[in-house]
């Protein structure tokens, strides 16, 4: 199974900050990496697919980069509605695996 | 628009089974695999398996092999996930999600309490 490791597991930031979350795969997954945002009591929402493609309706302050084993999610200017938990997920093969999550707190 | 509507919350005793449904609409049901993911309280997302609604082929995560059965009903565009021999550690919210390059469509989640 491909292991996905996110860092940090949590971070504290302020509105307007630039935030970067990293995700590392235990083997190459090409660009088959997705990012999700989850708020308490809600299902995850797709932000980025194929490492860097912004899902429709997602604000442009979210961006993704990377390929192979190392990926990043960047929020260029943190907004109040961005405080949430973020997960990476590989869709390269089965089993689909997720990172452990990064909680972004005020 | 695509909708995945799951069945309601369940409370089960240890050793029992639970069957959660996920009714799909807004797209051609047989054209997309469906995944099941669960989330224990305060924990991350755990992939359980997937089903091809066309034909019913399934792939399960190894840790659920022998305890989970996923099925589909093309006549009602519904997929089901049945988990047996429940234990307290199975208390979680269970989600269905339409498998694609990125999973943009998710059910609302079903809380199963053991």
Interface residues (C-beta under 8 A of the other chain):
Chain A: X1 X32 X34 X36 X38 X43 X44 X45 X46 X48 X49 X50 X53 X55 X87 X89 X91 X94 X95 X96 X97 X98 X99 X100 X101
Chain B: X35 X44 X45 X46 X47 X50 X59 X61 X62 X95 X97 X101 X102 X103 X104 X106 X107 X108 X109
